[in-house]
Amino acid sequence: MSWLNKGLEGFLIAALWLVSIPRREIKQRKVIQALLLSTLAAVAIFVGRDYEEGIGDLSGILFLAVLFLPTVMVHEISHGWVALQLGDPTAKERGRLTFNPVKHVSFKWTVLLPITVYYLFEVPLILPKPVPINPRNFHEPRKSIMWVGLAGPAVNVFFMLFFTLILGSGIIPDSGVGTFVRQLLMILIVLNMGIAMFNLLPIPPLDGSRVLMRILPVRQTASLMRVERLGLLFIFAVVIGTAVSVGLDRVLIPVIEFVLRALGLDVREFRAMLVPHT
């Protein structure tokens, strides 16, 4: 990517963040956002690279987004559904127990943040709005919060194992359309694996911290809840530091391959899938 292309994209992303600050009174905010997004897409396709390369990159991102968004939607819906079973109807009352993607997307989480992360680290990331939970509705808040937190990763682990069973069964041929289907299943396995493992980290506001809150004494739990925003900044700092120092691929790929081997899958299929992107 040329310095001109990189600079223009960075400028447009910064402008999008400035326009999208909720507290700022900006007329025609959505129109301005749409114009900036359109300009950013045009720059990504036409400036500093071949047209075919730009279209290919954009198509690949959109394809991953189509797979990623439903995966994280199921993750979030499971949080809300378990919360409902334990006495908190907040997610249901706000229309979040649905597979309608409109109810789960936001400009900041689902558009702007993923674009920024991809610009900085070339890592595709699509996030839905977090499902709202009100712990005051639980009869046993500490215990219920733990189960709600575990629900999302548990669903991702279930789908990871389900797709692994299909891929490892040998019923899908490694030729023709079968090759595409096998690659699709591998992507879904890795997506669910990554979402589950990432969310199980015991760092607030990730799901693993909900388990930690159940184990820690009440005083430490309250302190942990107060530093949720700092936890998010810490996560981004670790990601940025890793990307700059050694590269995310050098950290993530060995972990993914280790889990794939543990699942009994052939890592060569995973490596072959990475070749076009390296």
N, C-alpha and C positions, 0 to 999 in steps of 0.2 A: 504494500500500500504506500503511495507516495505521500510526502509530507504535506502537500496541498490537500489531498483527500482527507488525511487524518486530521488536519487542522480545521477544515470546513465541518467535518462531522462533529468534532469536539465543540466547536462554536455553537452549532445547532442544538446539540444535546444540552449544553449549558443554558442556552436561551429557553429550551423547553422546561428545564427545572425552574428558571426564574418566573416564567409565565404560569407555572403550575403550583406556585406557593399558595396554599389555601387562604391565608390571611390577607393577601394582596387583593385589592379591588381592581379587577381588570375586566373591562367590557369586551364582549365577544371572545371570551377566553377559549371556548371550544373551537371557534373558527381559527384563531391564531395557532392553537395547538395542531389543528388539521393541516394548516399551511406549512408549519415548521416540519411536521412529520413527512409531508409530501416532498418537501425540499430535501430532507435528509435521505429519503429513499432514492430520489433522483441522483443525489451526490454519490450514494453508495453504489449505484448501478453505472453511472456514466463517467464520473470524474476519476482520473488517475488509474483506470483499469479498463480491460476489454469489456465490451457489452456482455458477451457470453459469460464471462467470469462473474460480473456483477449480478446477472440474473441467476446464475447457478448458486451463488452464495445466499441470495435472498430466498430462493426457492428452498434451499436446505434448511434455513432458519425457520421458515414457515411450516415446513414439514415436521420438524421437531416440535414446534409450538402446537401443532394439531395433536401430537401424541402426548406432549407434556401437560397441557392444560387439563384434559380429562383425568389424568393421573393424579394431579394435585387436587383437583376438584373432589374426587372420591376420598382422598385423604381428609380434606376439610369437612366434607359431609359426614364422615364417620365420627369426627369429633362432636358435631352437633347432634347426631342421632344418639350417641351414647349419653351425652348430656341430657337429652330429652328423657331417656329411660331412667336417669338418676334424679329427675325432678326439675331440670332447668329447661323451660320451653323457649328461651331467648332466640336461639337459632331458627326454630320453627316459626315463631312470631314475625321474624324479619325476612321470611321467605328464603332461607338459606339451605333448607333440606330439599333441594331440587337439583336436577341435572341441567337446568337451563343455565348456560354459561354467562348470560347477561347478569345474573344475580351474583356471580362470583368474581367478576372482573372489576378492576378499577384502573384508572389511567396511571396512577403512580405505581401500583404493585405489578400490574399485568402488562404495561406498555413501557413506561419510562425507566423503571428500575432494570428490567431485562435488557433494554437497549443500552443502558449505561454499562451494565456488567459485561455485555458482549463487546462493547467498544473498548473497554479497558483490558479484558482478559480473554476475549474470543471464546467465552463459555456461554452456550445457550441456556437461558434460565427464564421460566415463565412462572409467575406466582399469582395465586388468587388472593382476594381479600381474606384475612383471617376470619374464621367463624366466631361470632360473639358468644361469650360464655359469662354467665353471672353466677359466681360461686355461692352467693347468698341464698340461692334457690336449692342448694344441696342440703340434705339432712346431715351428711358427714362430709363437709367441704374438702378436707385434706385427702381423704380416701377417694372421693369422687373425682377430684381434679386429676389424681394419678391415673384412674381408669380412662378418663376423657383424653388425657395426654397420650396414653398408650394406644388408643383406638386407631389413630391415623397411621403410625408405623406398622401396626398389626395388619391393617388392610393391605398396605404396600407389600409386606412380607408374604401375605397370602397370594397376591397376584404374581409376585416374583416366582413363587414356588409353582403356581398354576401354569404360567408360561414356560417355566423350566421343564415341567412334566411333558408339555406338548412338544417342545423343541427336542428334548432328549428321548422321546418315544421312538423316533425314527420313521414316523408316518409321513413326514414332509420330505419330499425328495430334494436333493441338493443340485437341482438343475431347473432351468426354465423359470416359471413363476414360483416354484418352490424355493429358489434362491432368494427371491425378494421376501417371501413369507418368513423364511428363516432369519433374515436380517431384521425384519420388522419385530419378530419375537425377541431377538437378542437386544434390540433397542429398548423394548418394553421391560425386559428383565433388568437391564442396567438402570433404567429410569426409576423403577420401583425400588431397586436395591439402593440407589443413591439417595432417594428421598427418605427411605426408612433409616438408613445409617446416619445421615446428616441430622435428622430430627431427633434421633436418640442421644445425641450429644447432651451431656448434662449442663448445658449453658442456657440461661434464660435469654429469650423467651421460647427456646426450642422445647419440644415435647419431653425430652429427657430430663429437663429441669423439673417437670411436674412429678416425676418419680422421686427426684432428689428432695422435693418439698415434703413428700410423704415420709421420707426416712429421717430428715433433720428435725430437731426440736422446733417448737413453735417460734421462738425468738429468731433463730437462724432462717427459718422459712420466710418470716416477714422481711428480713434483710434481703433475702434473695429476690423477693418480689419487687423490692424498691430499686434494684439495679438492673431491671429487665432492659431498659434502653441502653445502658452501658454494655450489657451483654451483646446486644445487636451490633454496637460499634466494635466490640472486641472481635466478633465473628468476622466482620468486614476487614478489620485490621489484619487478622490472621490470613484471610484469603488473599488480600493485597500483598502482604509480606511473602507468602508462599509463591504467588504468581511472579513476583519481581525477582526473588532470590533463586529459586530452583525450577519454577514452572509447575503449574497445577497438574499437567499431564504426567510428570515424573512421580507425583505423589498419588494421584488417583488411579492411574492405569494399573500399577502393581496391586493395589488393594482390590480393584475390580476383578483382575485376573485370579487373585487368590480365592475370592468368593466363588467365581465361576468354576474353578477347579473343585472347590468343596461341594459344589452342586452337581458335579459330574459332567460338566459341559466342556466342549473343546474350545480352548481359548483362541485357537487359530481362526475361528469364525469371527470372533471379536476383533482380532488384529486385522483381518482382511477388511472388515467394515471401516476401520480407521484409516486405511491406506489412502483413499481419495482425499482425506481431510488433512493429511500431513504434508 
